[in-house]
Amino acid sequence: MPTSHAPKDFIRALAAAVQAEMPAPRQEKPFGLGAPWMYHATPEEFERLARLHNRILRKELALAALRQERATIMRRSIRRMRRATGKD
């Protein structure tokens, strides 16, 4: 009886390809690798998961950059505020 589920070799190959595309400092298992539900996903769903995973990583990196810029502005403003009140 043929199955429409993805074989384990395909899952491993896809996971390796996704990890190769990930930014260098964050090497982690992509989108729940090894979870029981993954063995019931179709190859098309795995391709979509890989794309979504990469998009999520890029958005997280962009959000981290925005938070870092916000923190820099806050620190500069706090220093100005302290200088204005005579607290150095």
PDB file of N, CA, C and O in Angstrom:
ATOM      1  N   MET A   1       0.833  -1.173   0.000  1.00  0.00           N
ATOM      2  CA  MET A   1       0.000   0.000   0.000  1.00  0.00           C
ATOM      3  C   MET A   1       0.885   1.247   0.000  1.00  0.00           C
ATOM      4  O   MET A   1       1.604   1.482   0.971  1.00  0.00           O
ATOM      5  N   PRO A   2       0.849   2.046  -1.061  1.00  0.00           N
ATOM      6  CA  PRO A   2       1.709   3.234  -1.131  1.00  0.00           C
ATOM      7  C   PRO A   2       1.234   4.301  -0.137  1.00  0.00           C
ATOM      8  O   PRO A   2       0.046   4.422   0.163  1.00  0.00           O
ATOM      9  N   THR A   3       2.205   5.060   0.355  1.00  0.00           N
ATOM     10  CA  THR A   3       1.896   6.112   1.315  1.00  0.00           C
ATOM     11  C   THR A   3       2.288   7.464   0.743  1.00  0.00           C
ATOM     12  O   THR A   3       3.235   7.559  -0.038  1.00  0.00           O
ATOM     13  N   SER A   4       1.575   8.500   1.123  1.00  0.00           N
ATOM     14  CA  SER A   4       1.889   9.845   0.642  1.00  0.00           C
ATOM     15  C   SER A   4       2.750  10.604   1.650  1.00  0.00           C
ATOM     16  O   SER A   4       3.000  11.796   1.472  1.00  0.00           O
ATOM     17  N   HIS A   5       3.202   9.930   2.699  1.00  0.00           N
ATOM     18  CA  HIS A   5       4.022  10.560   3.715  1.00  0.00           C
ATOM     19  C   HIS A   5       5.474  10.604   3.258  1.00  0.00           C
ATOM     20  O   HIS A   5       5.912   9.789   2.447  1.00  0.00           O
ATOM     21  N   ALA A   6       6.200  11.563   3.788  1.00  0.00           N
ATOM     22  CA  ALA A   6       7.598  11.740   3.414  1.00  0.00           C
ATOM     23  C   ALA A   6       8.465  10.672   4.078  1.00  0.00           C
ATOM     24  O   ALA A   6       8.294  10.390   5.264  1.00  0.00           O
ATOM     25  N   PRO A   7       9.393  10.077   3.326  1.00  0.00           N
ATOM     26  CA  PRO A   7      10.303   9.086   3.931  1.00  0.00           C
ATOM     27  C   PRO A   7      11.324   9.778   4.844  1.00  0.00           C
ATOM     28  O   PRO A   7      11.584  10.974   4.712  1.00  0.00           O
ATOM     29  N   LYS A   8      11.892   9.002   5.766  1.00  0.00           N
ATOM     30  CA  LYS A   8      12.837   9.558   6.736  1.00  0.00           C
ATOM     31  C   LYS A   8      14.072  10.139   6.055  1.00  0.00           C
ATOM     32  O   LYS A   8      14.595  11.158   6.506  1.00  0.00           O
ATOM     33  N   ASP A   9      14.553   9.510   4.973  1.00  0.00           N
ATOM     34  CA  ASP A   9      15.720  10.034   4.268  1.00  0.00           C
ATOM     35  C   ASP A   9      15.437  11.422   3.693  1.00  0.00           C
ATOM     36  O   ASP A   9      16.295  12.305   3.721  1.00  0.00           O
ATOM     37  N   PHE A  10      14.231  11.598   3.177  1.00  0.00           N
ATOM     38  CA  PHE A  10      13.846  12.897   2.623  1.00  0.00           C
ATOM     39  C   PHE A  10      13.818  13.946   3.731  1.00  0.00           C
ATOM     40  O   PHE A  10      14.261  15.076   3.526  1.00  0.00           O
ATOM     41  N   ILE A  11      13.303  13.580   4.900  1.00  0.00           N
ATOM     42  CA  ILE A  11      13.236  14.504   6.040  1.00  0.00           C
ATOM     43  C   ILE A  11      14.642  14.929   6.449  1.00  0.00           C
ATOM     44  O   ILE A  11      14.894  16.111   6.682  1.00  0.00           O
ATOM     45  N   ARG A  12      15.549  13.972   6.535  1.00  0.00           N
ATOM     46  CA  ARG A  12      16.931  14.287   6.936  1.00  0.00           C
ATOM     47  C   ARG A  12      17.622  15.172   5.904  1.00  0.00           C
ATOM     48  O   ARG A  12      18.329  16.112   6.268  1.00  0.00           O
ATOM     49  N   ALA A  13      17.422  14.875   4.615  1.00  0.00           N
ATOM     50  CA  ALA A  13      18.041  15.672   3.560  1.00  0.00           C
ATOM     51  C   ALA A  13      17.499  17.099   3.573  1.00  0.00           C
ATOM     52  O   ALA A  13      18.252  18.060   3.414  1.00  0.00           O
ATOM     53  N   LEU A  14      16.201  17.226   3.760  1.00  0.00           N
ATOM     54  CA  LEU A  14      15.593  18.550   3.812  1.00  0.00           C
ATOM     55  C   LEU A  14      16.087  19.329   5.021  1.00  0.00           C
ATOM     56  O   LEU A  14      16.380  20.520   4.909  1.00  0.00           O
ATOM     57  N   ALA A  15      16.183  18.689   6.154  1.00  0.00           N
ATOM     58  CA  ALA A  15      16.667  19.356   7.361  1.00  0.00           C
ATOM     59  C   ALA A  15      18.112  19.824   7.175  1.00  0.00           C
ATOM     60  O   ALA A  15      18.467  20.916   7.618  1.00  0.00           O
ATOM     61  N   ALA A  16      18.936  19.021   6.534  1.00  0.00           N
ATOM     62  CA  ALA A  16      20.321  19.410   6.282  1.00  0.00           C
ATOM     63  C   ALA A  16      20.377  20.616   5.345  1.00  0.00           C
ATOM     64  O   ALA A  16      21.192  21.518   5.537  1.00  0.00           O
ATOM     65  N   ALA A  17      19.513  20.630   4.335  1.00  0.00           N
ATOM     66  CA  ALA A  17      19.483  21.755   3.406  1.00  0.00           C
ATOM     67  C   ALA A  17      19.034  23.031   4.106  1.00  0.00           C
ATOM     68  O   ALA A  17      19.573  24.106   3.844  1.00  0.00           O
ATOM     69  N   VAL A  18      18.058  22.918   4.987  1.00  0.00           N
ATOM     70  CA  VAL A  18      17.569  24.091   5.717  1.00  0.00           C
ATOM     71  C   VAL A  18      18.647  24.605   6.651  1.00  0.00           C
ATOM     72  O   VAL A  18      18.851  25.816   6.744  1.00  0.00           O
ATOM     73  N   GLN A  19      19.337  23.725   7.340  1.00  0.00           N
ATOM     74  CA  GLN A  19      20.390  24.165   8.254  1.00  0.00           C
ATOM     75  C   GLN A  19      21.540  24.816   7.500  1.00  0.00           C
ATOM     76  O   GLN A  19      22.188  25.719   8.029  1.00  0.00           O
ATOM     77  N   ALA A  20      21.806  24.375   6.273  1.00  0.00           N
ATOM     78  CA  ALA A  20      22.868  24.991   5.486  1.00  0.00           C
ATOM     79  C   ALA A  20      22.507  26.429   5.121  1.00  0.00           C
ATOM     80  O   ALA A  20      23.397  27.261   4.942  1.00  0.00           O
ATOM     81  N   GLU A  21      21.217  26.728   5.009  1.00  0.00           N
ATOM     82  CA  GLU A  21      20.763  28.074   4.664  1.00  0.00           C
ATOM     83  C   GLU A  21      20.661  28.995   5.865  1.00  0.00           C
ATOM     84  O   GLU A  21      20.504  30.204   5.697  1.00  0.00           O
ATOM     85  N   MET A  22      20.747  28.457   7.068  1.00  0.00           N
ATOM     86  CA  MET A  22      20.568  29.253   8.273  1.00  0.00           C
ATOM     87  C   MET A  22      21.779  30.144   8.515  1.00  0.00           C
ATOM     88  O   MET A  22      22.891  29.801   8.113  1.00  0.00           O
ATOM     89  N   PRO A  23      21.575  31.287   9.171  1.00  0.00           N
ATOM     90  CA  PRO A  23      22.712  32.138   9.532  1.00  0.00           C
ATOM     91  C   PRO A  23      23.673  31.383  10.441  1.00  0.00           C
ATOM     92  O   PRO A  23      23.264  30.499  11.194  1.00  0.00           O
ATOM     93  N   ALA A  24      24.938  31.733  10.365  1.00  0.00           N
ATOM     94  CA  ALA A  24      25.993  30.991  11.054  1.00  0.00           C
ATOM     95  C   ALA A  24      25.810  30.861  12.568  1.00  0.00           C
ATOM     96  O   ALA A  24      25.947  29.750  13.080  1.00  0.00           O
ATOM     97  N   PRO A  25      25.507  31.931  13.317  1.00  0.00           N
ATOM     98  CA  PRO A  25      25.493  31.777  14.770  1.00  0.00           C
ATOM     99  C   PRO A  25      24.357  30.923  15.310  1.00  0.00           C
ATOM    100  O   PRO A  25      24.461  30.411  16.424  1.00  0.00           O
ATOM    101  N   ARG A  26      23.285  30.756  14.562  1.00  0.00           N
ATOM    102  CA  ARG A  26      22.129  30.032  15.077  1.00  0.00           C
ATOM    103  C   ARG A  26      21.994  28.680  14.380  1.00  0.00           C
ATOM    104  O   ARG A  26      21.277  28.568  13.385  1.00  0.00           O
ATOM    105  N   GLN A  27      22.647  27.697  14.869  1.00  0.00           N
ATOM    106  CA  GLN A  27      22.494  26.349  14.346  1.00  0.00           C
ATOM    107  C   GLN A  27      21.552  25.593  15.270  1.00  0.00           C
ATOM    108  O   GLN A  27      21.935  25.210  16.376  1.00  0.00           O
ATOM    109  N   GLU A  28      20.349  25.381  14.828  1.00  0.00           N
ATOM    110  CA  GLU A  28      19.350  24.700  15.639  1.00  0.00           C
ATOM    111  C   GLU A  28      18.517  23.805  14.735  1.00  0.00           C
ATOM    112  O   GLU A  28      18.559  23.918  13.510  1.00  0.00           O
ATOM    113  N   LYS A  29      17.769  22.927  15.357  1.00  0.00           N
ATOM    114  CA  LYS A  29      16.903  22.056  14.580  1.00  0.00           C
ATOM    115  C   LYS A  29      15.768  22.881  13.985  1.00  0.00           C
ATOM    116  O   LYS A  29      15.067  23.582  14.715  1.00  0.00           O
ATOM    117  N   PRO A  30      15.577  22.807  12.672  1.00  0.00           N
ATOM    118  CA  PRO A  30      14.522  23.620  12.056  1.00  0.00           C
ATOM    119  C   PRO A  30      13.138  23.047  12.279  1.00  0.00           C
ATOM    120  O   PRO A  30      12.939  21.833  12.248  1.00  0.00           O
ATOM    121  N   PHE A  31      12.200  23.920  12.501  1.00  0.00           N
ATOM    122  CA  PHE A  31      10.762  23.646  12.630  1.00  0.00           C
ATOM    123  C   PHE A  31      10.400  22.288  13.214  1.00  0.00           C
ATOM    124  O   PHE A  31       9.694  21.505  12.579  1.00  0.00           O
ATOM    125  N   GLY A  32      10.875  22.011  14.406  1.00  0.00           N
ATOM    126  CA  GLY A  32      10.453  20.816  15.137  1.00  0.00           C
ATOM    127  C   GLY A  32      10.964  19.505  14.568  1.00  0.00           C
ATOM    128  O   GLY A  32      10.247  18.504  14.575  1.00  0.00           O
ATOM    129  N   LEU A  33      12.174  19.500  14.085  1.00  0.00           N
ATOM    130  CA  LEU A  33      12.732  18.282  13.498  1.00  0.00           C
ATOM    131  C   LEU A  33      12.677  17.138  14.498  1.00  0.00           C
ATOM    132  O   LEU A  33      13.106  17.282  15.643  1.00  0.00           O
ATOM    133  N   GLY A  34      12.158  16.024  14.069  1.00  0.00           N
ATOM    134  CA  GLY A  34      12.051  14.849  14.927  1.00  0.00           C
ATOM    135  C   GLY A  34      10.727  14.747  15.654  1.00  0.00           C
ATOM    136  O   GLY A  34      10.474  13.757  16.341  1.00  0.00           O
ATOM    137  N   ALA A  35       9.881  15.751  15.515  1.00  0.00           N
ATOM    138  CA  ALA A  35       8.574  15.703  16.160  1.00  0.00           C
ATOM    139  C   ALA A  35       7.714  14.625  15.478  1.00  0.00           C
ATOM    140  O   ALA A  35       7.848  14.406  14.274  1.00  0.00           O
ATOM    141  N   PRO A  36       6.852  13.966  16.218  1.00  0.00           N
ATOM    142  CA  PRO A  36       6.044  12.878  15.638  1.00  0.00           C
ATOM    143  C   PRO A  36       5.192  13.301  14.440  1.00  0.00           C
ATOM    144  O   PRO A  36       4.969  12.504  13.529  1.00  0.00           O
ATOM    145  N   TRP A  37       4.721  14.535  14.434  1.00  0.00           N
ATOM    146  CA  TRP A  37       3.867  14.974  13.330  1.00  0.00           C
ATOM    147  C   TRP A  37       4.628  15.095  12.019  1.00  0.00           C
ATOM    148  O   TRP A  37       4.022  15.047  10.949  1.00  0.00           O
ATOM    149  N   MET A  38       5.958  15.253  12.086  1.00  0.00           N
ATOM    150  CA  MET A  38       6.744  15.441  10.853  1.00  0.00           C
ATOM    151  C   MET A  38       6.706  14.220   9.948  1.00  0.00           C
ATOM    152  O   MET A  38       6.855  14.342   8.733  1.00  0.00           O
ATOM    153  N   TYR A  39       6.511  13.062  10.524  1.00  0.00           N
ATOM    154  CA  TYR A  39       6.502  11.849   9.707  1.00  0.00           C
ATOM    155  C   TYR A  39       5.199  11.690   8.934  1.00  0.00           C
ATOM    156  O   TYR A  39       5.051  10.749   8.155  1.00  0.00           O
ATOM    157  N   HIS A  40       4.268  12.592   9.139  1.00  0.00           N
ATOM    158  CA  HIS A  40       2.987  12.534   8.440  1.00  0.00           C
ATOM    159  C   HIS A  40       2.796  13.712   7.500  1.00  0.00           C
ATOM    160  O   HIS A  40       1.716  13.889   6.937  1.00  0.00           O
ATOM    161  N   ALA A  41       3.830  14.513   7.327  1.00  0.00           N
ATOM    162  CA  ALA A  41       3.753  15.655   6.416  1.00  0.00           C
ATOM    163  C   ALA A  41       4.136  15.208   5.005  1.00  0.00           C
ATOM    164  O   ALA A  41       4.920  14.278   4.818  1.00  0.00           O
ATOM    165  N   THR A  42       3.569  15.888   4.036  1.00  0.00           N
ATOM    166  CA  THR A  42       3.866  15.571   2.635  1.00  0.00           C
ATOM    167  C   THR A  42       5.123  16.322   2.204  1.00  0.00           C
ATOM    168  O   THR A  42       5.521  17.280   2.867  1.00  0.00           O
ATOM    169  N   PRO A  43       5.750  15.908   1.113  1.00  0.00           N
ATOM    170  CA  PRO A  43       6.934  16.644   0.622  1.00  0.00           C
ATOM    171  C   PRO A  43       6.628  18.114   0.318  1.00  0.00           C
ATOM    172  O   PRO A  43       7.473  18.980   0.545  1.00  0.00           O
ATOM    173  N   GLU A  44       5.438  18.397  -0.190  1.00  0.00           N
ATOM    174  CA  GLU A  44       5.063  19.790  -0.467  1.00  0.00           C
ATOM    175  C   GLU A  44       5.002  20.601   0.822  1.00  0.00           C
ATOM    176  O   GLU A  44       5.413  21.761   0.861  1.00  0.00           O
ATOM    177  N   GLU A  45       4.485  19.978   1.871  1.00  0.00           N
ATOM    178  CA  GLU A  45       4.420  20.663   3.157  1.00  0.00           C
ATOM    179  C   GLU A  45       5.814  20.918   3.722  1.00  0.00           C
ATOM    180  O   GLU A  45       6.046  21.943   4.362  1.00  0.00           O
ATOM    181  N   PHE A  46       6.740  19.992   3.489  1.00  0.00           N
ATOM    182  CA  PHE A  46       8.108  20.196   3.950  1.00  0.00           C
ATOM    183  C   PHE A  46       8.768  21.353   3.218  1.00  0.00           C
ATOM    184  O   PHE A  46       9.502  22.132   3.827  1.00  0.00           O
ATOM    185  N   GLU A  47       8.523  21.474   1.946  1.00  0.00           N
ATOM    186  CA  GLU A  47       9.082  22.600   1.196  1.00  0.00           C
ATOM    187  C   GLU A  47       8.534  23.915   1.744  1.00  0.00           C
ATOM    188  O   GLU A  47       9.273  24.886   1.907  1.00  0.00           O
ATOM    189  N   ARG A  48       7.249  23.936   2.022  1.00  0.00           N
ATOM    190  CA  ARG A  48       6.630  25.143   2.583  1.00  0.00           C
ATOM    191  C   ARG A  48       7.184  25.436   3.982  1.00  0.00           C
ATOM    192  O   ARG A  48       7.455  26.590   4.315  1.00  0.00           O
ATOM    193  N   LEU A  49       7.351  24.396   4.794  1.00  0.00           N
ATOM    194  CA  LEU A  49       7.931  24.575   6.128  1.00  0.00           C
ATOM    195  C   LEU A  49       9.341  25.156   6.053  1.00  0.00           C
ATOM    196  O   LEU A  49       9.705  26.018   6.853  1.00  0.00           O
ATOM    197  N   ALA A  50      10.127  24.686   5.096  1.00  0.00           N
ATOM    198  CA  ALA A  50      11.494  25.193   4.946  1.00  0.00           C
ATOM    199  C   ALA A  50      11.479  26.679   4.604  1.00  0.00           C
ATOM    200  O   ALA A  50      12.252  27.455   5.164  1.00  0.00           O
ATOM    201  N   ARG A  51      10.600  27.075   3.684  1.00  0.00           N
ATOM    202  CA  ARG A  51      10.500  28.489   3.317  1.00  0.00           C
ATOM    203  C   ARG A  51      10.037  29.330   4.510  1.00  0.00           C
ATOM    204  O   ARG A  51      10.584  30.399   4.780  1.00  0.00           O
ATOM    205  N   LEU A  52       9.033  28.837   5.211  1.00  0.00           N
ATOM    206  CA  LEU A  52       8.526  29.572   6.369  1.00  0.00           C
ATOM    207  C   LEU A  52       9.589  29.706   7.450  1.00  0.00           C
ATOM    208  O   LEU A  52       9.723  30.759   8.072  1.00  0.00           O
ATOM    209  N   HIS A  53      10.336  28.643   7.669  1.00  0.00           N
ATOM    210  CA  HIS A  53      11.371  28.657   8.693  1.00  0.00           C
ATOM    211  C   HIS A  53      12.413  29.737   8.379  1.00  0.00           C
ATOM    212  O   HIS A  53      12.817  30.490   9.266  1.00  0.00           O
ATOM    213  N   ASN A  54      12.837  29.809   7.135  1.00  0.00           N
ATOM    214  CA  ASN A  54      13.826  30.820   6.746  1.00  0.00           C
ATOM    215  C   ASN A  54      13.255  32.229   6.875  1.00  0.00           C
ATOM    216  O   ASN A  54      13.963  33.140   7.304  1.00  0.00           O
ATOM    217  N   ARG A  55      12.000  32.424   6.516  1.00  0.00           N
ATOM    218  CA  ARG A  55      11.364  33.734   6.657  1.00  0.00           C
ATOM    219  C   ARG A  55      11.288  34.141   8.125  1.00  0.00           C
ATOM    220  O   ARG A  55      11.548  35.293   8.471  1.00  0.00           O
ATOM    221  N   ILE A  56      10.934  33.194   8.977  1.00  0.00           N
ATOM    222  CA  ILE A  56      10.847  33.475  10.413  1.00  0.00           C
ATOM    223  C   ILE A  56      12.212  33.875  10.965  1.00  0.00           C
ATOM    224  O   ILE A  56      12.313  34.816  11.753  1.00  0.00           O
ATOM    225  N   LEU A  57      13.262  33.161  10.552  1.00  0.00           N
ATOM    226  CA  LEU A  57      14.609  33.505  11.021  1.00  0.00           C
ATOM    227  C   LEU A  57      15.005  34.909  10.591  1.00  0.00           C
ATOM    228  O   LEU A  57      15.555  35.672  11.386  1.00  0.00           O
ATOM    229  N   ARG A  58      14.727  35.256   9.332  1.00  0.00           N
ATOM    230  CA  ARG A  58      15.070  36.598   8.853  1.00  0.00           C
ATOM    231  C   ARG A  58      14.306  37.670   9.625  1.00  0.00           C
ATOM    232  O   ARG A  58      14.869  38.708   9.975  1.00  0.00           O
ATOM    233  N   LYS A  59      13.031  37.420   9.888  1.00  0.00           N
ATOM    234  CA  LYS A  59      12.241  38.397  10.638  1.00  0.00           C
ATOM    235  C   LYS A  59      12.734  38.528  12.076  1.00  0.00           C
ATOM    236  O   LYS A  59      12.741  39.627  12.630  1.00  0.00           O
ATOM    237  N   GLU A  60      13.144  37.424  12.680  1.00  0.00           N
ATOM    238  CA  GLU A  60      13.684  37.478  14.041  1.00  0.00           C
ATOM    239  C   GLU A  60      14.978  38.288  14.074  1.00  0.00           C
ATOM    240  O   GLU A  60      15.196  39.067  15.003  1.00  0.00           O
ATOM    241  N   LEU A  61      15.842  38.111  13.065  1.00  0.00           N
ATOM    242  CA  LEU A  61      17.085  38.871  13.007  1.00  0.00           C
ATOM    243  C   LEU A  61      16.798  40.352  12.803  1.00  0.00           C
ATOM    244  O   LEU A  61      17.450  41.197  13.417  1.00  0.00           O
ATOM    245  N   ALA A  62      15.832  40.678  11.951  1.00  0.00           N
ATOM    246  CA  ALA A  62      15.473  42.078  11.725  1.00  0.00           C
ATOM    247  C   ALA A  62      14.907  42.687  13.005  1.00  0.00           C
ATOM    248  O   ALA A  62      15.229  43.825  13.347  1.00  0.00           O
ATOM    249  N   LEU A  63      14.074  41.940  13.707  1.00  0.00           N
ATOM    250  CA  LEU A  63      13.493  42.426  14.952  1.00  0.00           C
ATOM    251  C   LEU A  63      14.576  42.640  16.007  1.00  0.00           C
ATOM    252  O   LEU A  63      14.518  43.610  16.763  1.00  0.00           O
ATOM    253  N   ALA A  64      15.545  41.760  16.065  1.00  0.00           N
ATOM    254  CA  ALA A  64      16.652  41.919  17.012  1.00  0.00           C
ATOM    255  C   ALA A  64      17.444  43.190  16.698  1.00  0.00           C
ATOM    256  O   ALA A  64      17.865  43.899  17.612  1.00  0.00           O
ATOM    257  N   ALA A  65      17.647  43.480  15.411  1.00  0.00           N
ATOM    258  CA  ALA A  65      18.367  44.697  15.023  1.00  0.00           C
ATOM    259  C   ALA A  65      17.574  45.938  15.433  1.00  0.00           C
ATOM    260  O   ALA A  65      18.151  46.918  15.904  1.00  0.00           O
ATOM    261  N   LEU A  66      16.261  45.898  15.254  1.00  0.00           N
ATOM    262  CA  LEU A  66      15.427  47.035  15.658  1.00  0.00           C
ATOM    263  C   LEU A  66      15.466  47.239  17.166  1.00  0.00           C
ATOM    264  O   LEU A  66      15.547  48.372  17.640  1.00  0.00           O
ATOM    265  N   ARG A  67      15.409  46.157  17.912  1.00  0.00           N
ATOM    266  CA  ARG A  67      15.471  46.262  19.378  1.00  0.00           C
ATOM    267  C   ARG A  67      16.817  46.811  19.838  1.00  0.00           C
ATOM    268  O   ARG A  67      16.888  47.585  20.792  1.00  0.00           O
ATOM    269  N   GLN A  68      17.873  46.406  19.160  1.00  0.00           N
ATOM    270  CA  GLN A  68      19.206  46.895  19.504  1.00  0.00           C
ATOM    271  C   GLN A  68      19.307  48.396  19.228  1.00  0.00           C
ATOM    272  O   GLN A  68      19.875  49.139  20.029  1.00  0.00           O
ATOM    273  N   GLU A  69      18.757  48.843  18.096  1.00  0.00           N
ATOM    274  CA  GLU A  69      18.776  50.270  17.788  1.00  0.00           C
ATOM    275  C   GLU A  69      17.962  51.054  18.814  1.00  0.00           C
ATOM    276  O   GLU A  69      18.372  52.132  19.245  1.00  0.00           O
ATOM    277  N   ARG A  70      16.812  50.512  19.203  1.00  0.00           N
ATOM    278  CA  ARG A  70      15.982  51.165  20.220  1.00  0.00           C
ATOM    279  C   ARG A  70      16.749  51.289  21.533  1.00  0.00           C
ATOM    280  O   ARG A  70      16.704  52.338  22.175  1.00  0.00           O
ATOM    281  N   ALA A  71      17.441  50.248  21.935  1.00  0.00           N
ATOM    282  CA  ALA A  71      18.210  50.272  23.184  1.00  0.00           C
ATOM    283  C   ALA A  71      19.332  51.311  23.112  1.00  0.00           C
ATOM    284  O   ALA A  71      19.613  51.987  24.102  1.00  0.00           O
ATOM    285  N   THR A  72      19.967  51.439  21.960  1.00  0.00           N
ATOM    286  CA  THR A  72      21.030  52.432  21.783  1.00  0.00           C
ATOM    287  C   THR A  72      20.481  53.835  21.957  1.00  0.00           C
ATOM    288  O   THR A  72      21.085  54.659  22.644  1.00  0.00           O
ATOM    289  N   ILE A  73      19.334  54.114  21.337  1.00  0.00           N
ATOM    290  CA  ILE A  73      18.704  55.434  21.466  1.00  0.00           C
ATOM    291  C   ILE A  73      18.318  55.699  22.914  1.00  0.00           C
ATOM    292  O   ILE A  73      18.505  56.807  23.417  1.00  0.00           O
ATOM    293  N   MET A  74      17.782  54.687  23.584  1.00  0.00           N
ATOM    294  CA  MET A  74      17.389  54.855  24.989  1.00  0.00           C
ATOM    295  C   MET A  74      18.606  55.173  25.855  1.00  0.00           C
ATOM    296  O   MET A  74      18.548  56.060  26.708  1.00  0.00           O
ATOM    297  N   ARG A  75      19.709  54.451  25.639  1.00  0.00           N
ATOM    298  CA  ARG A  75      20.917  54.702  26.441  1.00  0.00           C
ATOM    299  C   ARG A  75      21.442  56.114  26.224  1.00  0.00           C
ATOM    300  O   ARG A  75      21.822  56.787  27.182  1.00  0.00           O
ATOM    301  N   ARG A  76      21.468  56.570  24.966  1.00  0.00           N
ATOM    302  CA  ARG A  76      21.938  57.934  24.689  1.00  0.00           C
ATOM    303  C   ARG A  76      21.038  58.967  25.361  1.00  0.00           C
ATOM    304  O   ARG A  76      21.516  59.946  25.935  1.00  0.00           O
ATOM    305  N   SER A  77      19.734  58.736  25.281  1.00  0.00           N
ATOM    306  CA  SER A  77      18.781  59.676  25.886  1.00  0.00           C
ATOM    307  C   SER A  77      18.920  59.710  27.400  1.00  0.00           C
ATOM    308  O   SER A  77      18.826  60.777  28.007  1.00  0.00           O
ATOM    309  N   ILE A  78      19.142  58.561  28.014  1.00  0.00           N
ATOM    310  CA  ILE A  78      19.328  58.500  29.466  1.00  0.00           C
ATOM    311  C   ILE A  78      20.582  59.261  29.871  1.00  0.00           C
ATOM    312  O   ILE A  78      20.578  59.972  30.876  1.00  0.00           O
ATOM    313  N   ARG A  79      21.655  59.120  29.099  1.00  0.00           N
ATOM    314  CA  ARG A  79      22.882  59.861  29.403  1.00  0.00           C
ATOM    315  C   ARG A  79      22.647  61.364  29.303  1.00  0.00           C
ATOM    316  O   ARG A  79      23.109  62.123  30.155  1.00  0.00           O
ATOM    317  N   ARG A  80      21.923  61.805  28.251  1.00  0.00           N
ATOM    318  CA  ARG A  80      21.607  63.230  28.105  1.00  0.00           C
ATOM    319  C   ARG A  80      20.759  63.717  29.273  1.00  0.00           C
ATOM    320  O   ARG A  80      20.988  64.808  29.796  1.00  0.00           O
ATOM    321  N   MET A  81      19.785  62.918  29.684  1.00  0.00           N
ATOM    322  CA  MET A  81      18.905  63.283  30.783  1.00  0.00           C
ATOM    323  C   MET A  81      19.725  63.441  32.071  1.00  0.00           C
ATOM    324  O   MET A  81      19.523  64.395  32.823  1.00  0.00           O
ATOM    325  N   ARG A  82      20.633  62.523  32.320  1.00  0.00           N
ATOM    326  CA  ARG A  82      21.459  62.582  33.533  1.00  0.00           C
ATOM    327  C   ARG A  82      22.395  63.797  33.510  1.00  0.00           C
ATOM    328  O   ARG A  82      22.606  64.448  34.533  1.00  0.00           O
ATOM    329  N   ARG A  83      22.945  64.089  32.343  1.00  0.00           N
ATOM    330  CA  ARG A  83      23.818  65.276  32.234  1.00  0.00           C
ATOM    331  C   ARG A  83      23.002  66.557  32.481  1.00  0.00           C
ATOM    332  O   ARG A  83      23.476  67.493  33.124  1.00  0.00           O
ATOM    333  N   ALA A  84      21.781  66.576  31.963  1.00  0.00           N
ATOM    334  CA  ALA A  84      20.925  67.772  32.136  1.00  0.00           C
ATOM    335  C   ALA A  84      20.546  68.000  33.583  1.00  0.00           C
ATOM    336  O   ALA A  84      20.355  69.144  33.996  1.00  0.00           O
ATOM    337  N   THR A  85      20.432  66.939  34.361  1.00  0.00           N
ATOM    338  CA  THR A  85      20.058  67.096  35.773  1.00  0.00           C
ATOM    339  C   THR A  85      21.272  67.171  36.693  1.00  0.00           C
ATOM    340  O   THR A  85      21.122  67.264  37.911  1.00  0.00           O
ATOM    341  N   GLY A  86      22.467  67.132  36.123  1.00  0.00           N
ATOM    342  CA  GLY A  86      23.681  67.245  36.915  1.00  0.00           C
ATOM    343  C   GLY A  86      24.187  65.935  37.457  1.00  0.00           C
ATOM    344  O   GLY A  86      25.140  65.926  38.236  1.00  0.00           O
ATOM    345  N   LYS A  87      23.584  64.824  37.075  1.00  0.00           N
ATOM    346  CA  LYS A  87      24.050  63.498  37.528  1.00  0.00           C
ATOM    347  C   LYS A  87      24.923  62.921  36.421  1.00  0.00           C
ATOM    348  O   LYS A  87      24.432  62.605  35.337  1.00  0.00           O
ATOM    349  N   ASP A  88      26.163  62.789  36.685  1.00  0.00           N
ATOM    350  CA  ASP A  88      27.067  62.274  35.655  1.00  0.00           C
ATOM    351  C   ASP A  88      27.503  60.900  35.910  1.00  0.00           C
ATOM    352  O   ASP A  88      28.267  60.339  35.124  1.00  0.00           O
TER     353      ASP A  88
END
